[in-house]
Amino acid sequence: MDAADKQAVVLALAELALRRPGWQTYLRELAAEFGTEAPTMFDNFQQYSRDAVPAIETIATPFPHAKALRLHLVTLLNLDPLPETTAQVLDVAISYVLKHHKDGTAIGGRR
């Protein structure tokens, strides 16, 4: 894969991360597989694309009780040990569900 192809893939990953904020860490780590300069490219692409790509929703800090719910879920489903990146994604996803369940805007919920 040549440099232009790598840049195209890193750009696609960066824009997907803007659309799916819960995947940010995972997609940045995946971009790093395309070379030592790829994480910087990923960050730059995100900075330049931020206004052009609408995010679905950003939850910067997971809710405090999201981790406790994740730990319960991991134990219940016997998923331990869970990779840290996966744990972070789950914390954000659980926070999203909790937020929207509480205000009635969850997917399939009433508004």
C-alpha positions as CSV (number, residue, x, y, z in Angstrom):
1,M,0.0,0.0,0.0
2,D,1.5,3.3,-1.0
3,A,1.5,6.6,1.0
4,A,-1.5,8.0,-0.8
5,D,-3.6,4.9,-0.1
6,K,-2.5,5.0,3.6
7,Q,-3.6,8.6,3.8
8,A,-7.0,7.8,2.3
9,V,-7.6,5.0,4.8
10,V,-6.5,7.2,7.8
11,L,-8.8,10.0,6.5
12,A,-11.7,7.6,6.3
13,L,-11.0,6.4,9.9
14,A,-10.7,9.9,11.2
15,E,-14.0,10.9,9.6
16,L,-15.7,7.8,10.9
17,A,-14.4,8.6,14.4
18,L,-16.1,12.0,14.1
19,R,-19.4,10.4,13.3
20,R,-19.0,7.7,16.0
21,P,-17.3,9.4,18.9
22,G,-17.4,6.3,21.0
23,W,-15.0,4.6,18.6
24,Q,-12.4,7.4,18.7
25,T,-9.7,5.5,20.7
26,Y,-10.1,2.3,18.8
27,L,-10.1,4.0,15.3
28,R,-7.0,6.1,16.3
29,E,-5.2,2.9,17.4
30,L,-6.2,1.2,14.1
31,A,-4.9,4.2,12.2
32,A,-1.5,3.8,14.0
33,E,-1.1,0.5,12.1
34,F,-0.4,2.5,9.0
35,G,2.8,4.0,10.3
36,T,4.3,6.1,13.0
37,E,3.0,9.3,11.4
38,A,-0.5,8.0,11.1
39,P,-1.8,9.1,14.5
40,T,-0.7,12.7,13.8
41,M,-2.4,12.5,10.4
42,F,-5.5,11.1,12.0
43,D,-5.6,14.0,14.5
44,N,-5.0,16.6,11.7
45,F,-7.7,15.1,9.5
46,Q,-10.1,15.2,12.4
47,Q,-9.2,18.9,13.1
48,Y,-9.8,19.9,9.5
49,S,-12.9,17.8,9.0
50,R,-14.6,18.6,12.3
51,D,-17.0,21.2,10.8
52,A,-17.8,19.2,7.7
53,V,-18.7,15.9,9.4
54,P,-21.7,15.9,11.8
55,A,-21.2,13.8,14.8
56,I,-24.0,11.6,15.9
57,E,-23.5,12.6,19.5
58,T,-20.5,13.3,21.7
59,I,-20.4,12.1,25.3
60,A,-16.9,13.2,26.4
61,T,-17.0,11.8,29.9
62,P,-18.9,8.6,30.6
63,F,-21.5,8.8,33.4
64,P,-20.1,7.8,36.8
65,H,-22.3,4.7,37.1
66,A,-21.6,3.5,33.5
67,K,-18.4,1.7,34.7
68,A,-20.3,-0.1,37.4
69,L,-22.9,-1.3,34.9
70,R,-20.2,-2.4,32.5
71,L,-18.5,-4.4,35.2
72,H,-21.8,-6.1,36.1
73,L,-22.4,-6.8,32.4
74,V,-18.9,-8.2,31.8
75,T,-19.3,-10.5,34.9
76,L,-22.8,-11.6,33.9
77,L,-21.7,-12.5,30.3
78,N,-18.3,-13.9,31.5
79,L,-16.3,-11.5,29.2
80,D,-13.5,-10.9,31.7
81,P,-10.8,-9.8,31.0
82,L,-12.0,-7.0,28.6
83,P,-9.5,-5.0,26.6
84,E,-9.2,-1.4,27.9
85,T,-10.3,0.1,24.5
86,T,-13.4,-2.1,24.5
87,A,-14.2,-1.1,28.1
88,Q,-14.0,2.6,27.1
89,V,-16.3,2.2,24.2
90,L,-18.8,0.3,26.4
91,D,-18.7,3.0,29.0
92,V,-19.6,5.7,26.4
93,A,-22.3,3.5,24.9
94,I,-23.8,2.8,28.3
95,S,-23.7,6.5,29.1
96,Y,-25.5,7.3,25.8
97,V,-28.3,4.8,26.5
98,L,-28.7,6.1,30.1
99,K,-28.8,9.7,29.0
100,H,-31.4,9.1,26.3
101,H,-33.5,6.6,28.4
102,K,-33.7,9.2,31.1
103,D,-34.9,12.0,28.8
104,G,-37.1,9.7,26.6
105,T,-35.1,10.1,23.4
106,A,-33.6,6.6,23.2
107,I,-33.7,4.9,19.9
108,G,-37.3,3.6,19.6
109,G,-38.4,5.6,22.6
110,R,-40.9,8.4,22.8
111,R,-39.9,12.1,22.5
